[in-house]
Amino acid sequence: MGSADLRSAVAHYRTLAPRYDYFTRRINRIRERAIDALALKAGETVLDAGCGTGWCLPKLADRVGPSGRVTGFDPSPDMLAIARTRPGAGNAVLLEAAAETVHLPATPDAILFSYTHDLIRSRAALEHLLGQARAGCRVAATSTKLYAPWLFPANWYLLFTHRTYITNFESFATPWSLLAEYLDDFRVETGPMTQHYVATGRVR
């Protein structure tokens, strides 16, 4: 994400943060699917990239257990303020930072990109983050994509409603295409009649 877009997003999330969990409650199931796809084990280190209000943090902490480590970052101080009060988040380390500049305190075994469309459309962000991961690090990404082209009324609705959360609609039909360039064993679970996807792979 370019710096102008980042400033715009941070300013917008200042107002959205208190209502974000309510507005996004219908995506909880697909978030769970992405977390499950990471196949986390006790003692591992997992990164929640662009963690927002931290909905995923307790789920990640539960899977890696007390011997594991959970790190999250987000450029929005207002979203992070909510994440820091999240019950069950364990001892997650939360950093206020952008994906292009964040310094991870531990090398991740797994990375979650949950509803971070702008982030996974930024080559600089992906190279910076994945460059701090170990080879073979497991990655799972989920977010919204367009329906099949012939469902144009539904696609118009998606573009209209998601303008609140996304500043860069480039490749909204295949949001995972850039991420795929950096991963081995890349797979996408989706379909023409759904707006959701789960993409997985391993860092080269």
N, C-alpha and C positions, 0 to 999 in steps of 0.2 A: 504494500500500500504506500502511495506517495505521501510525503509529509503533510501536504494540504488536506488530503483525504483523512489522514490520521487525526489531525486537529479537529476536523469536522466531526468525525466519529466520536472522539472523546467528549466534545462539547455536547453532542446529541445524547450520549449515554448518561450524561449528568442528570438529564430529566427522566430518561427511560429506566434507569437502574432500579428504583423502588418498585416498579411494576413489571420488570422483566420476567421474573419467575412466573407470574400469573399469565402474562401474554404468551409465554412459550411452553405452557404446561402440556400442550398436545404433542410435543416432540419428545417427551420423556422416554417413550418406548424405544424410539430409534436411537436415542442416546445410550440406553442400556445395551442395545444390540452392538453398538460400536465398542463399548467398554468390554463386553463379552468377547468380541473379536480379538482383543489384545491378548487374551489367554494369560492373564497375569498370574504370577506365582508369588508365594510368600517370600519376602526378603528382597524383591526386585525394586528398582527405582523407576518411577513412571512420571512423565511430564504431561500436564494438562495445558496445552498451548492455547493462549487466549481464553483463560478459564472463566472470564466473566464473573457472574455472581457465585460461582463455585458449586453449581448443582452436582457436577460429576465428582467432586473431591471426596465426599464420604464413600461413594461407591469404589473409587480407586483405592482409598485408604483401607477399606475393608478387604479388598482382594490381595493387597501386598502385605497386610498384617503389620503388627507392631515392629517387626524387624525390617520392614521395607521403608521406602522414602517416596513421598509425593511432593512434587514441585508444580507450582502453577504460576503463570504470569499473565498480566493484562495491562494495557496502557491506560485503562480508565480507573482512576482512584475511587470513583463512586461505586463501580462494580466490585472492585476489590474490597471495599469497606463492608459490603454485604458478605462476600466470600469469607472474610475473616471471622464472621460471627456464625458461620454455617455449622450447625451441630453435627458431630460425627466426622468432621474433616481431619481428625487426628492431629498429628504434628506437621501438617503440610506447610512447606515453605512457600510463601506467596510474595511475588516480586512485582513491583509497578514498573513495567518496561514494555517496549515495543519488540516485536519478533525480530526485527532487523538488528537490534542492538543488545538484547538481553544476554547476560552472562549466567549460564546455568551453574548452580552450585554442585551438581553431581551429574555424572554421565548417565543418561537415561537408557534403560533396557527397553522401554516402550514409550511411544508418544501418541497422545490423543489429540486430534483436531476435531472438536465438536462445535459445529456451527461457526466456523471461522473462514467463511468464503473469501473475504478480502485477503486474509493471511495466506491461504494456499494458492492464491492467484498472484502472489508476489515472489518472484524468483530470488530476490535478495533475502527475503524472510526465510524461505525454505533452505537456501544454501547456508545461511547463518545457523539456523537451528539444527539441521541435519548434520552439519559439520561438527557439531558438539556431541553427536550420538555415536555409539559404537557401531561397527559394521554388524549387520544382522539385526539391529534394533527394530522391533516390531512397531508398525505404524497403523493406526486406524483413523479414518476420517469420515465424518458424516455431516450432511447439511441438506440444503434444498437444491433441486435442479428443476429444469423445465420438464413438463410433460412432453409427449410426442408432439411434433409440429402441428398435426391436424387438430389438436386440442387447443387451438389458439385462444378461445375465451378463458380457459383455465390458466393458460400461460400469461395472458394479460393480467389476470387477477394476481398471480404470483408476483409479477414484476411490480404491480401497484402496491401490494401489501408488504413486500420485502424491501421497499425503498427505505423503510425505517431502520433496517438492520445492515444493509449492504450498500457500500459506496461504489463498488466496481462490479458491474454486471457482465464483464467480459467472460465469454465461455460459460454462460449460465446453463447452457444445455449439457455441457460436460465439465463441471467445475474441477474434476480430479485430473484433468489432462496434464497439467504442469507437474503436479505431485508424482504422477506416474513416471516421469522422466528420471526420478531420483531413486526409485524403488525396484527391487527384484520381487519376483513372485507376486506381481501386482494383480489384484482382482477387484472387480466392482460388482456388488449386488444391487440391482435396481431393476426397473422395467419401464416401458412406455406409459403405463397408466398410473405411475406413482411419482410423487414429487421428492421422494427421499432416496438416499443411497447410502451404502456403507462400502468404503474402499479400504483395502488392506494391502500391505506389502512389507518388505524389509529393506532397511537402508543398505545401499551397496557398500 
